[in-house]
Amino acid sequence: MSCRAVIRDVRDSFGSLSRRGFEVRLTGHNKGKSQSSVHELHEQTTEIQQSRWANLPPELLCDVIKRLEASESTWPSRKYVVACAAVCRPWRELCKEIVRSPELSGKLTFPVSLKQPGPRDGMIQCFIKRDKSKSTYHLYLCLSTAVLVENGKFLLSAKRSRRTTYTEYVISMNPDNISRSSNTYIGKLRSNFLGTKFIICDTQPPYNAASLCPPGTASRRFYSKKVSPKVPTGSYSIAQVSYELNVLGTRGPRRMHCIMHSIPASALDVGGIVPGQPDHIIPRCLEDSFRSMSFSQSSVMDRSMDFSSARFSDMSGSILGCNTTEEIKEQPLVLRNKAPRWHEQLQCWCLNFRGRVTVASVKNFQLIAANQPASAGAPTPSQPPQSDHDKIILQFGKVAKDMFTMDYRYPLSAFQAFSVCLSSFDTKLACE
């Protein structure tokens, strides 16, 4: 029996996977809240845990999952790997050990991969579709090497909401229900009035969340009467994107800087890492309905550190103040756009996107590290000639009407890269 046949048999025995929420729909399970329905669901869950598939020998199960993970390396066939993790706890724990993070494998498999750093070698190629009529943006994973494609694996979505003094982009894992009241809400992007400064907020705390909280800022939470208790309530400022003022357009193309407060500058050094990587993407209270979403058993989110997104001036001041304390000993990673060169024949500013961008646009950019390594100088045998400081970390550009490509790599995650690209869509009154 092939690996696909095994997974198909398992899926037919236990139920079918939901395409949206990675939920397991058990046979005969209704959504009613009666006591009998709860007992029926509990009996079916116990039956699954004691089934022949749950009691497979560990050596055999490990071999099956390893072969499946190696053979189904691309979407949509990679859904069978997700199906294995949705069977029961022993299968889920084994999948967690076998399936590697995007940093090591270069593959996006589980939802938590969207908030984990991209690969160190190579880039993950994605594209963004814009719908101006609905003010929505959808991020897809490229399934082919073609620049202009119409199909892909859905990853994230965003919806723009204009207010009097700012613009906000709500980011969700649901392609249709994009709102902060949804249990698929994972973060937001907020701009100032001029559209020159943006704050990226996450629902999960970064490794240095306690030190990033501005002094004297009160903690803000959602009240349970207004929002469902299953909705993520945290709002942590993890990055700031700023565009230099260019009112008359005399300074050339856009100039942007990204301060990644959740990523230390040492992450780009040899042997550097991004600390505090999440092992789940939503709060643990959602595990009551489906426990295989998080793929972990510990590290419950500390809700005592929930705080609202700070003002831009307060955030800058707090970072400078925290640098003098013992809690923060290293600077955050700073990214800047790669300066384009002027093409005499075309009479325009140009960047080498290696064929990934085909239409000229003011929104196109490439981000590289602005932080210089501590030991700059001639390369040595222990230090490679080209370090991560010289590589393009994120590139974004237009390929057709309402179609844009987005390629990212370590140390950014898909969520962070998508948020930075959303800032390029916003209208900037003082930049052009």
N, C-alpha and C positions, 0 to 999 in steps of 0.2 A: 504494500500500500504506500502510495506516494505521500509526501508531506502535505500537499494540498488536499488530498483525499482525507487525511487524518483531521485536518482543520475543518473541512467541510462536514465531516461526520460529527465533530464536536459541536459545531455551530447548529446543526440540525437537531442535536440532542438537547441543547440547553436553550436555544432561542436564536434570535438574530440581533446583529449589532446595529445600533442606531447610527446613521451616517453623520449626525450632527454632534451629539453629546457623548459618543462612545458608551452608550448605555446598553445594558443587557436586558432585553425584553423577555421575561420568563413566560413560558406557556401557561395560559390560564390566569395570568396576573392582571387584575383590574386596578384602576386608579382610585377606587373607592376607599374611604377612610374608616370603614366599619371594622369591628374587632375580628370578624371572620376573615376578612381579606388580609389582615396583618398576620394572623396565624397561618393562613394558606401560603403567604409569601415566605414566612419563616420555615415552613415545612419544605417548600421547594428549594430554598437555599441550602438547607441541611442535606437534602437529597443530592444536590450538586456536589457538595463537599465530600459525600460518601460514594460518588459514582466511580465507575471503572476508569474514567479519564483522570479524575483527581487522585487516584491511587496508583498511577503508573509508577514503575521503578524510576528513581531519580536519574540513573544513568541513561535509561532509554529516553526519558523526557528531555534531558539535556541535549542528547544527540539530535532529537527531532527538531527542537527549537533552534539549535545551532545551524542545522542544514537549511531550515526555512529562512533564517535570518540572512544567511549567505546567498541563497538563491533568489529571494525576493528583495532585491536591493533598491528597487525604484517603485514609485507609485504608478498605477493604482494597485499593483499586486502586493505591495507592502502592507496592505490592509490585513493580510493573513497574520502578520506578526502582531498587530494590534489585537486581532481576534484571540491569539494565544494568551495575551495578558488579561483578557476579559473572562477567561474560563473560570478560574478559581484562585484562591490565595497561593497555593504551591506553584501554579503556573506563572502567576504574576511575579512572585519573588524571583523565580528563575529567569524570567524575561528581563527583570531589572538588572540582573547580574550579567546577562549575555549581551543585551543590546547596549551599545556604547553611546555616549553623548555625541552631539554634532561636532564638538571640538576634535574628537578622535576619529569618528567615522565619516563625518561630512554628510550625514543623513538626518533628515527630520522624520521622526517616527511617532512619538507620543506628543500630546499637547504641551508637556513641560519643555519640550525641545525649543519651543518658541521663545523662551526666556533664558536659554542657555547659550553661551558663546558659540559662534560659528567655527568652521574648521580653520586650523592654522595653515594648512597647505591647500591653496585653492579657495574659490569663493562659491557660495550658494547662490544660484541664479534664480531670481524671482521677477515677477512683473506686477504692475499695479494698473487696475482698470478704474477710471474715473467716470462717475455719472453726475453730470452737472445739474440735471433736473432734480435729482434727489439729494444732492450734496453728499454723496457717499463715495467711498474709496475701498476697493477690495484688493487684497494682496494674495497672489497665487504663486505656488512653486512651479517653476518651469519643468515640463515633462519631456522637452526636446531641446535640441541645440539651436533651433530656429529663433531668430530675434523677434519676429512678429507671429505670435501664436494666439489662438482663441480659447484654448483649453488648458487647464492646469489644476493642480491640487490646491483647494482653498486653504488659506492659513489664517488671515485676519481681515477684519473690516473696520471701517471708521466712518463716522458721520459728523459733518461740520455743523455747528450751531453758532450763529452770529448774535452777539449781545451788544449792548450800548458801548461798553468800554473794552471789550475783549472778544476773541473768537476761541471757541473750544472744539476740540476733536475728541469724541468718545470712541475708544478702541474696544472691540469685542471679538470673541471667537465665533460668533454667530453671524452668518452672512445677511440675515434678514432682521433679527431683533437686535438693533444696535442702540442700547440705552444703558444708563447707569443703574437702572432698577433691575437689569437682567443678571442672572447668575453666571453669565458668560462675559461680563464686563471685567477687563483686566487692567485698564489704565486710561489715561487721557493726556492730551496736549493742549496747553492754554497759552494764548499770546497776549501781548499788551495792545494798547490802542493803535499804535503805529504799525504793528506787525513786524517789529524788528527784534523782539525778544520773546522766547518761548520757554516754558517749563514743561518737562516731561514728568508725569506722575505715575507711579506704579501702585498697585493694590497690595504688593508684598514689600516688606522692609528690606533694604539693602544691608550689607554687612556692617555699615557704619551709620545706621539710621539714628541711633541715639545722639551722635555727635553732629549730625546734619540739622537737627531741629533747632531753629533760631531761638535764642533766649527771649523769654517774655512772650512767646507766641502760645496762645491757648490751643489745646487739643480740640479738634472738631470731629465729631462722629455723626453718623446717620442714626436717627431714632428708629426703633423697631416699629413704631406706628406708621412711619412713612415708607420704609423699605423693608422688604422681606428679610428675615434673619439669615437666609441663605446667600444673601448678596454680599460680596466683598466690601468691607467698610473702611479699609485702610486707604490712605492717600499720601504716598511718600515721594517727595521730590528727588529724583535720581539723576537728572541731567538738565542742562540749560543750553539753549541754542540762541545765538545772537548774530544779527546781521549788521554790518557797519552802515552808518548813514551815508547816503549818496543821493541827495535831493535832486540835483541837476544832472546826474548821470555823468559827471566829468571824471569820476574815478575808475571808470571801466566797469567790468562785470561785478557781480555780487561778491562780497567777501563775508564769509561766515566762520564762526568759531563754535565749537561744541565742548562744553565742560561736562564730562561724564563723572559725576560725583560718586557713583556706585562702582567705578572701575579705577583702581590705582594706576598711576603712570608706570609702576614697576611691572605691570602685567605684560608689557611688550619686551621686557628684558629677557635674556636667556634664562629659561627655567621659571619665568614669571607665570602667575596664575591669576584668575579672576576669583576672588574670595566670595563666599556666601552665595554660591550658585543654588537656585531653588531645586528641590526635589518634588515639588508639586506646584500647580499653577493656580489653584483656587483654594479657599479655606477648607479645613477638614470637616466642617459641618456638612458639606455636600457628600461626604463619603457614606452617609447614612443611606443614600439612594444607590450609590455605585462606588464600591471601595477600591476599584482598580484604577481610578482616575489619577491618584497621586503617586502610585508605585513606591510607597514608603510607609513606614510604621511610626516614625518619630518626628521630631521638630515641628510641633504645633506652632502656628503663627502667634507671635507675641503681640496681642492687641493692646498692650499697655503703651506701645510706642506709636499708636495711630496719631497722626497730626495732619493738618491741612497743608496744601501747597502754599508756601510763603511768598511774599512779594519779592520782586526781583532785587530790589535794593537790600532787603533784609537777608536774602539768601547769600548775596555776595559778601555782605559784612560778616555773616555767621561763618562762612568758610574761612575767611581770613582770620577770624578770631579763633576758630578751632585749630588752625594750624599751629598755634602757639601752645596748645595743650598737649598732654601726653597721649591722649586718645588717638589723635590723628598725627602720624609721623611721616606721611608721604603725601605728595600732591596728587590730585585727581588727574585722570587722563584728559588731555586737551587735544581736540581735533580741529584742523583748519582745512579749508578748501585748497586744493592744488591750483596754483596760479596758472591760468591759460596763457598761451602764447599767441601773438598776433600773426596771422597768415597774410602775407602781402598780396598773393594772387587772389585769394578769396575775399580779402578785406573784411575779416571777421576774427573773433577770438576762437581758438581751437584747443581741444583737449583730445588725447588719444584714449578712446573708450574701447579699442580693439574690436570694433564692429558691433558693440552692444547698444550703441546709440546712433540713430540715423537722421534725426531731425534737430535742427538748431533751435535752442530755446534758452531763455534766461534762467530757467529752472535747473538746467543740467549742472551737475557738480561732481567732483571727486574729493573725498576726504582722506587726509593722511595725518599722521601724528605730528602735533606741534611740539611735543616734548622731545628734547634731545637726550640721547643716552648719556649717562654719567661718564663713561669711559669712551669718549670720542677720539678717534685717531685711526692709524693704519690698521687694517684687519690682521688678526693673528690666527694661528691654527685653531685656537679654541674659540675664536669669534668669527662667524661667517662674514663675508664681505657685505651682504645685504641683510640687514636686520629687519625686524618687524616695523621699525620706525620709518623705513623707507617705502613700505608697501602700501598700496591703496586699500584702505579698510572698508570704505563704502563708496559706491558710485551709483548715480541716479541720472536718468536721462530719458528723453522723449523718443519714441519710435513711430508713433502714429497719433491720430486725433484721439485724445483721452486714453492713450496707452503709453505706459512708461516702464522701463526696466529698472530693477533694483538688485544690485549684487553686493553682498556683504561677506565679511570674514571675521575671524577672531580679532579683537575681543568683544565685538558687538554681537548682540542677539537679534533675532528677527523682530522682536517687539521694539527694541531700541532703534534699529535701522529704519523700520517702518515709521516710527514717530518722528525721526529726524527728516525723513523724506516728506512727511505731511507738512512740515514747516515750510517747505519750498513751494507748496501749492498756495499758501495763504497770500493774500494781497498785501504788498508792502508799500505804504504810501511814501515813505522817506528813503526808499532804496532804488527806485527807478522812476 
